[in-house]
Amino acid sequence: MRGFVFEYPAVETGTASDDWLARRKGHIVLIATGRLHAQAAGVDPLRLKLTHAGVTLLTGTRHLRVTTYVRFKPAGKQRAQQAAGAFTLR
C-alpha cells in the first residue's frame, strides 16, 4: 500500500492539503501528504501518498499514533482554515 484515499467534503472552491506526522526515535517524521484542488462545493477524493519514511515506519509496525494537520485555502483572498487531530493506525 502506498497511500490512503478519503472523501473530503469541500464547502467551496479551493485547495485542501493534509499532512500526517508521527514520532520515531524522538523525532517527528512526515509519513504522508496529500493535496486536493476542489473546483466546486461537493465531496472529492483526497489522496494521501506515503513518503519513504512513512513506508519504512509502517512496515513491521502493529499500530502507530498519527497527528494530522489539515488546511483549506478558499479561492480568492479569504484566509486559510486549519485543523489538527490525532488517531491511531492499526
Backbone bond lengths (Angstrom), bond angles and torsions (degrees), N, CA, C in turn:
res aa  C-N    CA-C-N  psi(-1)  N-CA   C-N-CA  omega(-1)  CA-C   N-CA-C  phi
1 M - - - 1.444 - - 1.532 108.59 -
2 R 1.299 115.92 132.55 1.464 120.24 -177.61 1.520 112.46 -116.59
3 G 1.330 118.33 8.26 1.452 119.03 179.23 1.510 112.50 176.39
4 F 1.327 115.01 -174.54 1.451 123.01 -179.45 1.523 108.23 -135.21
5 V 1.328 116.38 152.59 1.464 121.51 177.12 1.521 108.00 -126.12
6 F 1.337 115.83 130.08 1.451 122.45 178.01 1.517 109.52 -125.48
7 E 1.310 116.62 152.81 1.456 120.81 172.82 1.522 108.05 -87.81
8 Y 1.326 116.43 119.54 1.456 121.56 -178.00 1.521 108.97 -106.04
9 P 1.338 118.38 120.28 1.473 121.05 179.81 1.528 111.48 -84.65
10 A 1.319 116.89 93.70 1.459 121.21 179.01 1.526 109.34 -76.56
11 V 1.315 116.53 128.97 1.457 122.02 -178.81 1.528 110.75 -82.49
12 E 1.338 115.40 -27.52 1.459 121.03 -179.67 1.520 109.14 -155.30
13 T 1.320 117.01 178.81 1.455 122.13 178.05 1.525 109.69 -66.03
14 G 1.330 115.83 136.14 1.453 119.66 179.10 1.515 111.67 166.26
15 T 1.322 115.82 -169.30 1.465 122.45 -177.95 1.523 109.70 -120.33
16 A 1.332 115.17 128.16 1.461 121.64 176.66 1.525 108.55 -110.61
17 S 1.316 116.91 140.12 1.462 120.87 175.54 1.524 109.01 -136.26
18 D 1.323 114.84 150.60 1.461 121.27 -176.40 1.521 108.44 -139.79
19 D 1.323 117.14 131.89 1.461 123.09 176.49 1.521 108.54 -123.98
20 W 1.333 115.82 134.67 1.458 121.89 175.53 1.519 108.30 -109.03
21 L 1.320 115.59 131.25 1.465 121.90 -179.80 1.527 109.71 -125.92
22 A 1.325 116.03 149.64 1.463 121.75 176.77 1.516 108.57 -144.76
23 R 1.324 116.19 159.95 1.467 121.05 177.36 1.527 109.03 -94.44
24 R 1.330 113.83 138.03 1.461 119.92 175.30 1.514 107.74 -141.78
25 K 1.302 116.07 117.15 1.472 122.44 -179.85 1.525 111.42 52.99
26 G 1.320 116.75 41.19 1.456 121.64 176.64 1.518 115.19 83.60
27 H 1.324 118.30 -1.52 1.460 122.31 -179.99 1.524 109.96 -110.62
28 I 1.317 116.95 148.40 1.459 121.58 175.51 1.520 107.83 -88.86
29 V 1.340 116.07 128.23 1.459 122.26 -174.76 1.527 108.98 -122.44
30 L 1.339 116.94 133.34 1.456 122.12 173.40 1.519 107.64 -76.97
31 I 1.352 117.51 118.59 1.463 119.62 -176.75 1.520 112.80 -105.74
32 A 1.342 117.92 -22.44 1.466 119.52 178.60 1.519 109.05 -157.46
33 T 1.328 115.04 151.81 1.455 120.59 179.01 1.525 109.04 -148.54
34 G 1.322 115.68 149.93 1.457 119.50 178.83 1.511 111.14 -157.08
35 R 1.333 115.58 159.27 1.464 121.56 -178.90 1.521 108.57 -145.30
36 L 1.316 115.08 146.09 1.458 121.88 -179.36 1.517 108.80 -137.47
37 H 1.320 116.99 131.46 1.460 122.12 174.91 1.523 107.27 -105.32
38 A 1.330 117.06 103.33 1.464 122.36 -178.99 1.525 109.06 -82.96
39 Q 1.316 116.65 123.46 1.463 121.43 -179.60 1.527 111.96 -83.34
40 A 1.330 116.46 -21.77 1.461 121.59 179.43 1.524 108.03 -159.56
41 A 1.315 116.45 171.87 1.464 120.96 177.06 1.526 108.88 -64.81
42 G 1.321 115.96 143.97 1.457 121.02 179.78 1.510 110.41 145.46
43 V 1.322 115.68 -176.44 1.462 122.14 -178.59 1.528 108.53 -98.04
44 D 1.334 115.76 125.43 1.462 122.41 -179.92 1.522 109.42 -128.59
45 P 1.346 117.81 152.61 1.471 119.42 177.79 1.523 111.31 -77.54
46 L 1.320 115.84 129.22 1.466 122.68 174.90 1.520 106.48 -104.52
47 R 1.317 116.99 112.47 1.458 122.39 -177.26 1.530 109.93 -96.45
48 L 1.316 115.29 122.52 1.461 121.44 176.04 1.519 108.55 -100.41
49 K 1.321 116.56 130.10 1.455 121.42 178.40 1.521 108.34 -105.46
50 L 1.321 115.96 130.65 1.458 120.77 177.43 1.522 110.29 -71.55
51 T 1.319 115.61 138.64 1.460 120.75 173.35 1.530 108.32 -80.95
52 H 1.314 116.51 170.21 1.463 120.28 176.97 1.528 110.14 -59.52
53 A 1.337 116.08 -41.25 1.466 120.27 178.07 1.527 110.51 -64.01
54 G 1.329 117.47 -35.28 1.456 121.26 178.66 1.516 112.51 -66.61
55 V 1.327 116.57 -43.20 1.466 120.82 177.64 1.522 109.92 -62.04
56 T 1.331 116.75 -44.86 1.460 121.70 179.42 1.522 111.34 -62.31
57 L 1.316 116.52 -43.23 1.460 121.14 -177.63 1.528 111.79 -68.73
58 L 1.329 117.38 -38.08 1.462 120.79 -178.67 1.529 113.00 -77.05
59 T 1.317 117.41 -21.40 1.458 120.75 178.91 1.524 109.14 -71.47
60 G 1.290 116.38 119.01 1.454 120.84 178.04 1.516 114.92 82.71
61 T 1.343 117.67 7.10 1.458 120.84 179.85 1.522 108.97 -102.74
62 R 1.320 116.95 132.22 1.465 120.11 -179.59 1.522 111.82 -81.84
63 H 1.322 117.09 -35.66 1.457 121.19 175.96 1.532 108.08 -151.93
64 L 1.335 114.79 153.92 1.455 119.90 -175.14 1.518 109.04 -146.19
65 R 1.300 117.14 130.19 1.472 123.04 176.88 1.530 107.63 -82.64
66 V 1.326 116.55 123.06 1.465 122.51 -175.19 1.526 109.28 -120.64
67 T 1.324 115.86 137.15 1.458 122.48 172.01 1.521 106.95 -107.49
68 T 1.328 117.05 133.50 1.458 120.70 -178.84 1.525 110.14 -118.46
69 Y 1.310 115.62 139.17 1.462 122.92 175.66 1.521 107.87 -120.21
70 V 1.329 116.35 118.99 1.464 121.92 -178.62 1.520 108.44 -114.83
71 R 1.333 115.76 135.28 1.458 122.00 177.28 1.519 109.20 -128.85
72 F 1.334 116.87 143.23 1.459 121.88 174.14 1.520 108.12 -130.78
73 K 1.311 116.50 121.21 1.463 122.68 179.38 1.519 107.42 -109.98
74 P 1.342 117.81 106.48 1.461 120.33 178.39 1.529 110.75 -65.87
75 A 1.325 115.54 154.10 1.463 120.02 175.88 1.531 108.05 -64.69
76 G 1.300 116.68 148.29 1.459 120.14 -177.94 1.510 111.33 96.46
77 K 1.314 116.16 -156.23 1.464 120.99 -174.13 1.524 113.41 -102.54
78 Q 1.312 117.74 16.71 1.459 119.92 178.40 1.523 110.22 -72.91
79 R 1.327 115.95 154.45 1.462 121.24 179.92 1.522 110.95 -74.48
80 A 1.320 115.22 151.56 1.463 121.42 178.30 1.529 109.81 -71.69
81 Q 1.334 115.82 145.33 1.458 122.34 175.25 1.526 107.26 -101.73
82 Q 1.338 116.80 140.12 1.461 121.01 -177.08 1.515 110.36 -131.85
83 A 1.320 115.15 148.90 1.459 121.38 175.79 1.520 108.21 -148.83
84 A 1.317 116.47 154.71 1.455 122.42 178.12 1.513 108.93 -136.97
85 G 1.312 115.78 153.48 1.457 120.87 178.72 1.509 109.54 -161.68
86 A 1.321 116.08 174.10 1.463 121.22 179.55 1.516 108.90 -140.48
87 F 1.323 115.70 149.56 1.452 122.04 177.82 1.520 108.25 -156.52
88 T 1.325 116.21 171.06 1.455 122.05 179.21 1.513 109.49 -114.14
89 L 1.335 116.99 126.89 1.460 122.06 172.97 1.504 107.70 -85.76
90 R 1.312 116.86 132.92 1.472 121.18 177.75 1.491 109.74 -123.28
